[in-house]
Each structure stands twice: as structure tokens, then as C-alpha cells.
């Protein structure tokens, strides 16, 4: 089938590349000429394992192309996916749908035949109705249906998530649209990936509800970790003990410095605003957002406490290992490291950091920190090492070498990577989360 993907950011590029790998003819459209030129040259705008090879293979096969021209790409397309950004709107936290509606108007001006317009962007309940209204107003004669098809891609594992999904959610009010979507996803359906057809508003809400629930699990185990520290329990054992219950599940029950990234922070906030507008509050999600925001600064205070408190910490140096919000991505959006760094700087601490993929973004966001070429250079001369992101490269550090250049080695393991006895054997005064 002929597919047009409007937006070549994280969701659009990964989805477009995977659809082309299924054998569909895909054109990715983006207004950023620099991004399109880079993609044509084989340079990825984001770091995602395996994406460069996937794109290159399908470009070479002639199934995947990139352009800045929307009208020719839309002309004759069986399905047009809107995969543009929906950031939190400045001032009130609502999802900013400016790019979605701009894309819709451009689509209306360009369509020439029957097609399906699919919102792949994460959008509040009722957005599909507004997209349809715009299309009907501008092109009342057009044979077009509007579908909601939310994405469930984890950064760092997006290709696997797309090709081996837990489920495919399609919100459609039109039988012809359902048939088009079945054909698009037929390769996955043949592999028995479940397809859930719902109403359009239901599909839109499923995305927000899923992210809010996962954010709740993360925040829940983080608060249990705090309780574990007070009562002398081990949060990792608690996580295993409750995660083995199939009703609960083990995923997203790893204590850490809080959630960040492109989805959970803005999606939980957008859900709160939707609930508020409809006078149906979601108090649990309200608490999750509040607790997560405060936790990030609390992790900075935890590092300061490991240095002996604010008076003792002033003038000292902390080596921060990991800056991105999670491993296997270069995404710094709402990363816990940002709040941690700020709290350390506020206390007069010098921060030296290393991240395998996030250095360029971190330099722009946090120009006041020093950047090191690797973990060992970051630790040289530092008073403490804090592990913030659980990159694989940080899981097998030579701890004796790491601490060799430190006067009185302190390790604050905010991801519980190392057993305390191992760190202490290497000469570190060690602290972790919830154990």
C-alpha cells in the first residue's frame, strides 16, 4: 500500500521505516529541510538502535523515500499518517495540537482521491473529531475517513516494539477505514499480534491511560523504595515479590530517580487537563505527577547527603554517569539528570558528566557542567560518583579503577546496579535506593 508519514521525528521515522520493511511504499514528509537532507544522506536525527540499518535497507530497496513536499506525497496515498509533535502547551499543560491541525489543513488541500487519515501522534480525546471536522469543512466532497492509531513504542526498543507489539489499537468509525488499516498491519496480524478495533475516542484514551498507568507503577515503587530505606527492607526483593504476581507484573517496578522522556511527563499532564475540562478528576494521576516532580530534586539531595550535607558538599565535585532519561536513547526531555544537576549546582557542587549518547543535547541544556570522555575521566578527582542512567557500559565498570583517582570514593547508585558488597569491596562508601 502507499503510505505517507507526515512528521519524521521519533514516531514518524520509526513507523515509516517499519511499514516500508513490511513491503509498503512509504514517503516520510517533514518541513525541516535539514532533517530531510540528512535522512537522504543516511544520517539519523535520533539515536535508536538498528534504525540506521533499517532505513538504509529500505531506501536501497526503493520502498522508503523522504521529502519536504507534502502535496505530491499525499496524492494517491491509501493512508496518510499524522505523526507530528504534540508538546505540552506553555502556560496550561494542555497538549499543543497546532502541528496536528496544520498538517490536517495541508492534507485537505492536497488529497485527490479516497484515503484514510490516521492520527499517530498522541492526542487528547476528541482530536480525531476535530481533524474530521477540518477535513469536512475544507473538502466536503472528499472521500476520507479519520482513524486513531496510537503508538506504543519504547525509546531504545522501538523497532522491536513495532514489529512484535503487545497489541495494535485502531479507533475507526468507518468499515472501509478498518479494511485499509487491516491491510496495512496484515504482516503483524499474520504473526498473531492482536488487533483491537475500538471507537476513535476510545483509542485516543487508551494511549493516555496506558502511559498514566505505567507512570503510576514507576512512582509507586519509588515511594516503596523510600519506605524500604526507613524500615530496613530491600526494594529489589519487594519488586520481585510483587512482580511475580501475574496480576501486577514485573515491568516498570524498578526503583530509580523518577520517570522522564517524551511521553510520560506530557501525557500524564495532558490527561489531567482533559479530566479537568470534563470535570472528572483523576486523583491518582495527580499524585503521580506531583510525586515524580519532587523525586528528581530529592535525588540531588541524596547525593548531597552522601557528601556529608550541604555545608560539606560546597566546593566538591560529583561525577554524574548517565544524562539521558533512559539508556539506548539520546533523549534528554524531562530527564531526571536535569533536576539533579540543578540541585547540585545550587549547593555549590561542580558536576562532571558522561553519557554514551546524550552529550550533545546535555551541552545545550546544561552548559554549566563539565563533560568527560568516559566514566573514568569523569570520576578522576571527583568526590563522589552518581549513577543516574543504567546504560550497559555502566554495569560492568572496573570499580577499583573508577575509585583510584578519588580521594575518598563515594558512590550513589540511583539505579541499584551494583551490589553494595561489591562497591564496598572496591573501596567505595556506597548508597543506593531502597536497600
Phi, psi and omega per residue, in radians:
X1 nan 2.755 3.102
X2 -1.629 2.110 -3.082
X3 -2.137 2.362 3.008
X4 -1.981 2.257 3.138
X5 -1.961 1.929 -3.129
X6 -1.619 1.981 -3.027
X7 1.908 2.096 -3.121
X8 -2.020 0.647 3.023
X9 -1.454 -2.672 -3.031
X10 -1.035 -0.945 -3.080
X11 -1.202 -0.810 -3.085
X12 -1.119 -0.743 -3.090
X13 -1.229 -0.804 3.124
X14 -1.104 -0.811 -3.127
X15 -1.111 -0.790 -3.137
X16 -1.080 -0.753 3.134
X17 -1.132 -0.698 -3.141
X18 -1.222 -0.721 3.085
X19 -1.047 -0.723 3.123
X20 -1.152 -0.558 3.110
X21 -1.211 -0.377 3.052
X22 -1.345 -0.172 -3.130
X23 1.884 -0.022 3.107
X24 -1.351 2.749 3.058
X25 -1.605 1.985 -2.994
X26 -2.101 2.326 3.007
X27 -2.069 2.132 3.085
X28 -1.687 2.235 -3.095
X29 -1.990 2.388 3.073
X30 -2.629 2.480 3.137
X31 -1.323 -0.301 -3.132
X32 -1.384 1.752 -3.082
X33 -1.096 -0.606 3.122
X34 -1.112 -0.701 3.109
X35 -1.138 -0.759 -3.140
X36 -1.129 -0.726 3.106
X37 -1.074 -0.722 3.135
X38 -1.126 -0.747 3.133
X39 -1.114 -0.696 3.089
X40 -1.107 -0.494 3.115
X41 -1.544 0.048 3.106
X42 1.488 0.252 -3.135
X43 -1.770 2.167 -3.083
X44 -1.452 2.404 3.102
X45 -1.364 -0.191 -3.139
X46 -2.349 2.799 3.023
X47 -1.703 2.056 3.056
X48 -2.548 2.086 -3.067
X49 -0.921 2.201 3.072
X50 1.500 -0.134 -3.052
X51 -1.206 -0.679 -3.113
X52 -1.090 -0.717 3.122
X53 -1.198 -0.692 -3.141
X54 -1.098 -0.789 3.130
X55 -1.119 -0.839 -3.093
X56 -1.041 -0.735 -3.113
X57 -1.117 -0.708 -3.100
X58 -1.415 -0.498 2.991
X59 -1.117 -0.791 3.137
X60 -1.087 -0.580 -3.134
X61 -1.411 -0.111 3.103
X62 1.427 0.212 -3.120
X63 -1.669 -0.220 -3.048
X64 -2.292 2.172 3.123
X65 -2.323 2.849 -3.104
X66 -2.277 2.465 -3.123
X67 -2.715 2.798 2.993
X68 -1.731 -0.114 -3.072
X69 -1.640 1.916 -3.075
X70 -1.305 -0.787 -3.005
X71 -0.998 -0.862 3.120
X72 -1.126 -0.547 -3.130
X73 -1.254 -0.589 -3.116
X74 -1.370 -0.572 -3.084
X75 -1.018 2.012 3.093
X76 1.460 0.084 -3.134
X77 -1.269 2.429 3.060
X78 -1.266 -0.612 3.137
X79 -2.525 2.426 3.131
X80 -2.106 1.972 -3.118
X81 -1.634 2.289 3.016
X82 -1.698 1.973 -3.093
X83 -2.277 0.851 3.139
X84 -1.647 2.970 -3.090
X85 -1.259 2.568 3.033
X86 -2.292 1.163 -3.087
X87 -1.187 2.888 3.055
X88 -1.146 2.310 -3.121
X89 -1.269 2.311 -3.118
X90 -1.099 2.268 3.058
X91 1.864 -0.728 -3.067
X92 -2.261 -0.123 3.060
X93 1.447 -0.094 3.074
X94 -1.145 2.693 3.041
X95 -1.153 2.254 3.135
X96 -1.447 1.943 -3.071
X97 -1.727 0.269 -3.099
X98 -0.959 -0.825 -3.081
X99 -1.217 -0.590 3.111
X100 -1.100 -0.822 -3.084
X101 -1.275 -0.573 3.050
X102 -1.096 -0.781 3.116
X103 -1.086 -0.700 -3.135
X104 -1.067 -0.762 -3.137
X105 -1.136 -0.675 3.118
X106 -1.184 -0.653 3.080
X107 -1.089 -0.785 -3.124
X108 -1.002 -0.650 -3.116
X109 -1.305 -0.326 -2.978
X110 -1.891 -0.370 -3.044
X111 -1.184 2.496 -3.110
X112 -2.168 -0.202 -3.102
X113 -2.631 -3.033 3.130
X114 -1.024 2.371 3.123
X115 -2.757 2.950 3.066
X116 -2.106 2.224 3.082
X117 -1.752 2.161 -2.994
X118 -2.053 2.138 3.035
X119 -1.482 1.907 3.075
X120 -1.671 -0.429 3.067
X121 -1.067 2.662 3.068
X122 -1.375 2.032 -3.022
X123 -2.325 2.636 3.128
X124 -1.160 2.812 3.121
X125 -1.002 2.301 3.123
X126 1.716 -0.126 -3.125
X127 -1.139 -0.690 3.109
X128 -1.030 -0.632 3.099
X129 -1.108 -0.692 -3.141
X130 -1.226 -0.675 3.081
X131 -1.065 -0.780 3.132
X132 -1.113 -0.693 -3.135
X133 -1.102 -0.706 3.112
X134 -1.109 -0.776 3.135
X135 -1.106 -0.735 -3.139
X136 -1.149 -0.662 -3.125
X137 -1.182 -0.772 -3.063
X138 -1.442 -0.558 -3.111
X139 -2.380 1.220 -3.063
X140 -1.075 -0.405 -3.104
X141 -1.523 -0.188 -3.029
X142 -1.247 2.467 3.061
X143 -1.592 1.551 -3.037
X144 -2.401 2.445 3.072
X145 -2.110 2.623 -3.120
X146 -1.977 2.292 -3.067
X147 -2.220 2.564 2.976
X148 -1.823 2.213 -3.140
X149 -2.399 1.341 -3.061
X150 -1.088 2.625 3.106
X151 -1.699 2.647 3.110
X152 -2.319 0.984 -3.058
X153 -1.752 2.263 3.034
X154 -1.589 2.243 3.074
X155 -1.061 2.349 -3.093
X156 1.650 -0.272 3.119
X157 -2.480 0.460 -2.953
X158 -1.180 -0.691 -3.102
X159 -1.136 -0.793 3.086
X160 -1.086 -0.689 3.127
X161 -1.130 -0.656 -3.128
X162 -1.233 -0.712 -3.049
X163 -1.500 -0.354 3.114
X164 -2.315 1.117 -3.026
X165 -1.333 2.663 2.989
X166 -1.146 -0.622 -3.141
X167 -2.882 2.763 3.025
X168 -2.075 2.109 -3.094
X169 -1.837 2.199 -3.129
X170 -2.274 2.028 3.099
X171 -1.756 1.890 -3.060
X172 -2.423 2.450 3.118
X173 -1.854 0.102 -2.974
X174 -2.319 2.275 -3.094
X175 -1.127 -0.662 3.115
X176 -1.117 -0.685 3.112
X177 -1.120 -0.716 3.093
X178 -1.037 -0.726 -3.127
X179 -1.115 -0.712 3.112
X180 -1.105 -0.775 -3.121
X181 -1.174 -0.620 3.069
X182 -1.073 -0.720 -3.125
X183 -1.190 -0.685 3.128
X184 -1.083 -0.730 -3.075
X185 -1.682 0.164 -3.079
X186 -0.941 -0.702 3.119
X187 -1.016 -0.600 3.123
X188 -1.374 -0.631 3.136
X189 -1.116 -0.632 3.103
X190 -1.136 -0.465 3.080
X191 -1.533 0.179 3.055
X192 1.216 0.454 2.968
X193 -1.274 2.201 -3.051
X194 -1.191 2.322 3.045
X195 -1.890 2.169 3.135
X196 -1.879 1.965 3.058
X197 -1.615 2.257 -3.122
X198 -2.405 -3.138 2.932
X199 -1.227 2.798 -3.053
X200 -1.122 -0.770 3.136
X201 -1.137 -0.633 3.111
X202 -1.098 -0.774 3.132
X203 -1.072 -0.706 3.129
X204 -1.086 -0.704 -3.114
X205 -1.294 -0.554 3.135
X206 -0.977 -0.745 -3.126
X207 -1.045 -0.870 -3.123
X208 -1.158 -0.710 -3.129
X209 -1.125 -0.687 3.135
X210 -1.114 -0.839 -3.122
X211 -1.154 -0.660 3.114
X212 -1.132 -0.672 3.136
X213 -1.172 -0.737 3.123
X214 -1.152 -0.692 3.079
X215 -1.095 -0.607 3.102
X216 -1.145 -0.730 3.111
X217 -1.067 -0.769 3.130
X218 -1.069 -0.831 -3.087
X219 -1.183 -0.634 3.102
X220 -1.048 -0.865 -3.079
X221 -1.229 -0.477 3.071
X222 -1.164 -0.682 3.099
X223 -1.243 -0.624 3.060
X224 -1.120 -0.609 3.091
X225 -1.074 -0.712 3.095
X226 -1.086 -0.718 3.120
X227 -1.144 -0.682 3.120
X228 -1.023 -0.728 -3.135
X229 -1.085 -0.659 -3.089
X230 -1.278 -0.681 -3.033
X231 -1.690 -0.079 3.111
X232 1.469 0.482 3.083
X233 -1.754 3.032 -3.121
X234 -2.012 2.008 -3.049
X235 -1.161 -0.515 3.121
X236 -1.144 -0.687 3.084
X237 -1.226 -0.635 3.074
X238 -1.083 -0.756 3.137
X239 -1.055 -0.780 3.118
X240 -1.114 -0.729 -3.077
X241 -1.117 -0.651 3.128
X242 -1.568 -0.500 -3.119
X243 -1.213 -0.427 3.096
X244 -1.249 -0.269 3.027
X245 -1.283 2.031 -3.056
X246 -1.091 -0.369 3.086
X247 -1.252 -0.359 -3.086
X248 -1.841 -0.928 3.131
X249 1.473 2.638 -3.020
X250 -1.501 -0.351 -3.045
X251 -1.238 2.538 3.116
X252 1.132 0.489 3.062
X253 -2.085 0.671 3.113
X254 -1.906 2.050 -3.108
X255 -1.101 2.509 -3.127
X256 -2.910 -2.842 -3.061
X257 -1.514 0.191 3.123
X258 1.928 2.816 -3.124
X259 -1.541 2.712 3.069
X260 -2.597 -2.670 3.075
X261 1.682 -2.974 -3.026
X262 -1.483 -0.276 -2.989
X263 -1.892 -1.113 -2.967
X264 -0.984 -0.839 -3.111
X265 -1.067 -0.836 -3.077
X266 -1.334 -0.561 -3.089
X267 -1.296 -0.666 3.073
X268 -1.144 -0.677 3.124
X269 -1.166 -0.742 3.125
X270 -1.123 -0.654 3.094
X271 -1.104 -0.715 3.100
X272 -1.062 -0.728 -3.118
X273 -1.193 -0.677 3.086
X274 -1.097 -0.794 3.131
X275 -1.090 -0.689 3.136
X276 -1.125 -0.759 -3.134
X277 -1.096 -0.542 -3.115
X278 -1.734 0.202 3.104
X279 0.914 0.747 3.101
X280 -2.354 1.302 -2.992
X281 -1.096 2.572 3.060
X282 -1.986 1.541 -2.981
X283 -1.126 -0.608 -3.139
X284 -1.090 -0.766 -3.134
X285 -1.182 -0.612 3.057
X286 -0.997 -0.796 3.141
X287 -1.153 -0.685 3.135
X288 -1.040 -0.830 -3.124
X289 -1.077 -0.780 -3.114
X290 -1.128 -0.799 -3.122
X291 -1.136 -0.739 -3.117
X292 -1.127 -0.711 3.124
X293 -1.079 -0.746 -3.106
X294 -1.294 -0.463 -3.088
X295 -1.137 -0.652 -3.070
X296 -1.074 -0.804 3.081
X297 -1.155 -0.604 3.122
X298 -1.071 -0.584 3.108
X299 -1.180 -0.595 3.033
X300 -1.113 -0.723 3.111
X301 -1.147 -0.540 3.108
X302 -1.131 -0.710 3.095
X303 -1.146 -0.739 3.126
X304 -1.089 -0.705 3.109
X305 -1.095 -0.647 3.123
X306 -1.157 -0.413 3.093
X307 -1.482 -0.039 3.107
X308 1.877 0.170 -3.135
X309 1.775 3.018 -3.025
X310 -1.075 -0.720 -3.116
X311 -1.122 -0.745 -3.125
X312 -1.299 -0.500 -3.059
X313 -1.307 -0.469 -3.070
X314 -1.032 2.229 3.130
X315 1.557 -0.100 -3.141
X316 -1.542 2.980 -3.101
X317 -2.107 2.343 3.090
X318 -2.050 2.286 3.034
X319 -1.593 2.047 -3.129
X320 -1.736 2.095 3.141
X321 -1.816 1.882 -3.111
X322 1.787 2.198 -3.120
X323 -2.165 -0.578 3.136
X324 -1.183 2.801 -3.039
X325 -1.220 -0.356 3.076
X326 -2.734 2.906 3.119
X327 -1.286 2.882 3.082
X328 1.120 0.554 3.031
X329 -2.676 2.780 3.033
X330 -1.851 0.293 -3.050
X331 -1.380 2.137 3.123
X332 -1.847 0.063 -3.058
X333 -1.110 2.118 3.132
X334 0.958 0.501 3.120
X335 -1.136 2.430 3.088
X336 -0.971 -0.511 -3.116
X337 -1.013 -0.548 -3.095
X338 -1.096 -0.851 3.129
X339 -1.214 -0.628 3.121
X340 -1.107 -0.818 3.114
X341 -1.040 -0.779 -3.108
X342 -1.099 -0.705 3.135
X343 -1.165 -0.622 3.098
X344 -1.189 -0.771 3.130
X345 -1.120 -0.683 3.096
X346 -1.051 -0.493 -3.137
X347 -1.565 0.091 3.115
X348 1.447 0.356 -3.124
X349 -1.646 2.429 3.018
X350 -1.502 2.326 -3.097
X351 -1.979 2.206 3.031
X352 -2.089 2.265 -2.955
X353 -2.348 2.753 3.024
X354 -2.500 2.401 3.044
X355 -2.503 2.379 -3.079
X356 -1.072 -0.514 -3.071
X357 -2.307 -0.195 -2.993
X358 -1.761 0.206 -3.012
X359 -1.145 -0.739 -3.100
X360 -1.118 -0.811 3.131
X361 -1.147 -0.667 -3.135
X362 -1.155 -0.658 -3.140
X363 -1.064 -0.674 3.122
X364 -1.272 -0.643 -3.091
X365 -1.419 -0.602 -3.038
X366 -2.300 1.202 -3.075
X367 -1.115 -0.266 -3.086
X368 -1.418 -0.170 -3.132
X369 -1.630 2.710 3.028
X370 -1.533 2.495 3.122
X371 -1.955 2.333 -3.079
X372 -1.913 2.802 -3.076
X373 -1.407 -0.340 3.049
X374 -2.859 -3.140 -3.067
X375 -1.106 -0.650 -3.077
X376 -1.234 -0.672 3.072
X377 -1.202 -0.588 3.092
X378 -1.112 -0.668 -3.066
X379 -1.399 -0.342 -3.060
X380 -1.063 2.066 3.129
X381 1.409 -0.017 -3.127
X382 -1.385 2.768 3.102
X383 -1.627 -0.332 3.123
X384 -2.721 2.660 3.025
X385 -2.028 2.285 3.095
X386 -2.108 2.150 3.092
X387 -1.616 2.020 -3.043
X388 -1.855 -0.620 -3.127
X389 -2.162 2.354 -2.989
X390 -1.538 0.958 3.022
X391 -1.061 2.563 3.129
X392 -1.002 -0.612 -3.106
X393 -1.105 -0.366 3.119
X394 -1.596 -0.092 -3.090
X395 -1.489 -0.259 -3.090
X396 -2.308 0.745 3.117
X397 -1.243 2.585 2.971
X398 -1.380 1.675 -2.990
X399 -1.122 -0.591 3.108
X400 -1.147 -0.713 3.088
X401 -1.159 -0.703 -3.123
X402 -1.050 -0.723 -3.085
X403 -1.546 -0.115 -3.041
X404 -1.090 -0.602 -3.111
X405 -1.610 0.173 -3.117
X406 -1.878 2.428 -3.064
X407 -1.135 -0.893 3.130
X408 -2.386 1.477 -2.939
X409 -0.996 2.242 3.044
X410 -2.170 2.340 3.051
X411 -2.152 2.237 3.036
X412 -1.980 1.847 -3.024
X413 -1.687 1.631 -3.074
X414 -1.404 0.029 3.084
X415 -2.129 0.092 3.111
X416 0.943 0.746 -3.121
X417 -1.303 -0.768 -3.010
X418 -1.789 2.428 2.982
X419 -1.101 2.387 -3.113
X420 -0.903 -0.714 -3.089
X421 -1.105 -0.600 3.141
X422 -1.181 -0.770 3.131
X423 -1.167 -0.710 -3.131
X424 -1.195 -0.596 3.094
X425 -1.125 -0.510 3.123
X426 -1.459 0.000 3.053
X427 1.753 0.128 -3.126
X428 -1.547 2.499 2.828
X429 -1.487 2.023 -2.850
X430 -1.975 2.424 2.962
X431 -2.434 2.597 -3.108
X432 -2.383 -2.787 -3.114
X433 -1.984 2.066 2.972
X434 1.228 0.498 3.084
X435 -2.721 nan nan
